Amino acid sequence: MAPPIAGDEVAGDEQHASVVGVRDAVTPNDVLEHKEPTAGFLCPLSANRYGVRFREFKIQDDSSKRVLFHAKMDPDARTEDLDLSDPEIERSVRTITYNLPVEFLTYNTVRTMLSFSVGQQAPLQDFRMIERHYLNGQLIRSYDFKFGFCIPGSTNCWESIYDMPDNSPERVKVRLA
């Protein structure tokens, strides 16, 4: 699931509530309470009042440096020109689909790189991204990143190295069942 586009607290709107289950406000604690993937986004794209845009995302095996997934946003893409009142268009703008190889579950460490930009509107203070990893609907890892201050109009890069859960061959079979 793609990372959420949200600041520390994001307001939703009633127009999208019936489509994706949006509430009046989504807080980090609300996100951390989820034990399984949600059916949709917790807030509409219109709640992105700081203009945060995810520009690039890469996943690789840290040992071999094999790139497992790499997506880079078209620098000329303009969501401003799209009809985001259409839930299908909004979903396509916000969703990245990727399939990782089965051996991903046997890696010891995985490296990720995320590049994001901040709009010109205002400084983004206390930016926080909560990342939840699910497999077959079950939460297997949760990460809580705090970026602190992001300058308006800046592009920022975040790299992380994740220790993978202990996955013996038997456990991999169970996880994939």
Secondary structure, 3 states (H helix, E strand, C coil): CCCCCCCCCEECCHHHHHHHCCCCEECHHHHHCCCCCCCCCCCCHHHCCCCCEEEEEEEEECCCCCEEEEEECCCCCCHHHCCCCCHHHHHHHHCCCCCCCHHHHHCCEEEEEEEEECCCCCCEEEEEEEEEEEECCEEEEEEEEEEEEECCCCEEEEEEEEECCCCCHHHHHHHHC
